[in-house]
């Protein structure tokens, strides 16, 4: 026995259609609209450049391992990796603390003689955060702050060009912007202490005083 396709009521044997009498006269049910699901877009970071080369290299490891020169290839690969790491993670250069002030038994400053017999004073180099430095020649341990004070006492009244003044101030951790020093010169705030090659020269002492006044 067949049933109505709409209400599942059993149809009489004489029925000629798929619906019962009630369903034939009833209005057709509206179909519920179903929204189409929004397409999902998956965003992936596609490898490029060196990453693609690395992926391709991994895929070829089996082939590379069978080659008689695989060991040489791996050595070159490790050397290339080490070079890249050194370029990216550059070591911090040591801090120059000036020449060693130690006077040796012969009455000269610590240092070595060049081929012409001239004394080359030993440079003191230390890590950036160090407070003491050991001379590699005479092994004397020096207080860096004291050395810098002695060094400033030497250079404070040197006749220097504007670019040299900026270098000296930067070395002592008291940088001055180039535009600031140019303005001091234009406004005659920093006195000319002498001339070299016909060009005005200045004292680091004057630059430090002006810098301290500016910071106050």
C-alpha positions in Angstrom: 0.0 0.0 0.0 1.3 3.4 -1.0 1.3 6.5 1.2 0.8 10.2 0.6 4.2 11.8 -0.2 3.3 14.9 1.8 1.6 13.6 5.0 2.4 9.9 4.9 -1.3 8.9 5.1 -2.1 5.5 3.5 -3.6 6.1 0.1 -6.6 4.0 -1.1 -6.1 1.4 -3.8 -8.0 3.5 -6.3 -5.7 6.6 -5.8 -4.1 7.7 -9.0 -1.7 10.3 -7.7 1.0 10.6 -5.0 -1.1 12.8 -2.7 -4.2 12.2 -0.6 -7.4 14.2 -1.1 -6.6 16.7 1.7 -3.1 17.3 0.5 -4.3 17.9 -3.0 -6.5 20.8 -1.9 -4.1 22.2 0.6 -1.6 24.9 -0.4 1.9 23.7 -1.0 4.3 24.3 1.9 6.9 26.9 1.3 10.4 25.6 1.1 12.7 27.1 3.8 15.6 28.9 2.2 19.0 27.8 3.4 21.8 30.2 3.1 24.9 29.1 1.2 27.8 28.7 3.6 30.4 31.4 3.1 33.6 30.1 1.5 36.4 29.7 3.9 39.7 31.2 2.8 42.7 29.8 4.6 45.6 32.2 4.5 49.0 30.6 4.6 52.4 32.2 4.6 54.0 30.8 1.6 57.8 30.3 1.9 59.9 32.4 -0.4 63.6 33.0 -1.1 65.9 31.2 1.3 63.0 29.3 2.9 62.2 27.7 -0.5 65.8 26.8 -1.0 66.0 25.2 2.5 62.8 23.2 1.8 64.2 22.0 -1.5 67.4 21.0 0.2 65.6 18.9 2.8 63.8 17.1 0.0 67.1 16.3 -1.6 68.8 15.0 1.5 68.5 11.4 0.5 70.1 12.0 -2.9 72.8 14.1 -1.4 73.7 11.4 1.2 74.4 8.9 -1.6 77.0 11.2 -3.2 80.7 10.5 -2.5 81.3 14.2 -1.8 78.4 14.4 0.7 80.8 15.1 3.6 82.4 18.1 1.8 78.9 19.4 1.0 77.9 19.2 4.7 81.1 21.0 5.7 80.4 23.8 3.3 76.8 24.0 4.5 77.9 24.3 8.2 80.5 27.0 7.3 77.8 29.0 5.4 75.5 28.7 8.4 78.2 29.9 10.8 79.0 32.8 8.6 75.3 33.9 8.5 75.0 33.6 12.3 78.1 35.8 12.7 76.7 38.4 10.3 73.3 38.5 12.2 74.7 38.2 15.7 77.7 40.5 15.4 79.8 40.6 18.6 79.9 43.9 20.4 83.3 45.5 19.8 85.5 46.2 22.9 85.7 49.6 24.4 88.8 51.7 23.8 89.9 53.2 27.1 92.9 55.1 25.8 96.7 54.3 26.1 98.1 52.5 29.2 99.3 55.2 31.6 101.8 53.0 33.4 105.4 54.2 33.6 107.9 51.3 33.2 111.2 50.8 34.9 113.1 52.6 32.1 111.0 55.7 32.7 108.8 55.4 29.5 105.2 54.7 29.1 104.0 51.1 28.7 104.3 50.1 25.1 106.4 48.5 22.4 109.0 49.9 19.9 108.4 49.8 16.2 111.1 49.1 13.6 112.2 52.7 13.8 112.5 52.6 17.5 109.5 54.7 18.2 107.4 53.9 21.2 103.9 52.7 20.4 101.8 53.0 23.6 99.7 50.0 24.5 96.0 50.5 23.8 93.6 49.5 26.6 90.6 47.5 25.4 87.8 46.3 27.7 84.2 45.0 27.4 81.5 47.7 27.2 80.2 47.2 30.7 83.5 46.7 32.4 84.7 49.0 35.2 88.3 47.8 35.1 90.8 46.9 32.4 94.0 44.9 32.4 96.8 46.0 30.2 97.9 43.1 28.0 101.5 44.3 28.0 102.4 45.2 31.6 99.4 43.4 33.2 98.5 46.4 35.3 94.8 46.6 36.3 93.4 50.1 35.8 90.1 51.8 36.9 88.4 52.8 33.7 86.7 55.9 35.2 90.1 57.2 36.5 91.7 56.5 33.1 88.9 58.4 31.3 89.4 61.3 33.7 93.1 61.4 33.0 92.4 61.1 29.2 90.0 64.0 29.3 92.5 66.1 31.2 94.8 65.5 28.2 92.4 66.2 25.4 90.2 68.9 27.0 92.2 71.7 25.5 93.2 70.1 22.2 92.5 72.2 19.1 90.0 70.1 17.2 87.7 70.5 14.2 83.9 70.3 14.6 83.9 66.7 13.4 86.7 65.8 15.8 84.8 67.5 18.7 81.8 65.3 17.9 83.9 62.1 17.9 85.5 63.0 21.2 82.2 63.8 22.9 80.7 60.6 21.6 83.6 58.5 22.8 83.2 59.9 26.4 79.5 59.1 26.3 78.4 62.7 26.0 77.2 62.9 22.4 76.3 66.2 20.8 74.0 66.4 17.7 75.8 67.9 14.7 73.0 70.4 14.3 73.4 71.6 17.9 77.1 72.1 17.5 76.5 74.0 14.2 74.1 76.3 15.9 76.6 77.0 18.7 79.1 78.0 16.1 76.6 80.2 14.2 75.5 81.9 17.5 79.1 82.2 18.6 78.3 80.4 21.8 81.5 78.2 21.5 84.7 80.3 21.2 87.3 79.7 18.6 90.5 78.7 20.4 92.9 78.7 17.5 93.3 77.8 13.8 94.7 74.8 12.0 95.3 75.0 8.2 93.5 78.3 8.3 90.3 76.8 9.8 88.8 77.5 13.2 89.4 75.0 16.0 87.6 74.4 19.3 88.2 72.9 22.7 86.3 69.8 23.9 86.2 71.5 27.3 84.0 74.3 25.9 81.7 71.8 24.2 81.3 69.9 27.4 80.4 73.0 29.4 77.8 74.0 26.8 76.4 70.5 26.8 76.0 70.5 30.6 74.3 73.9 30.5 71.9 72.6 27.9 71.1 69.5 30.0 70.6 71.5 33.2 
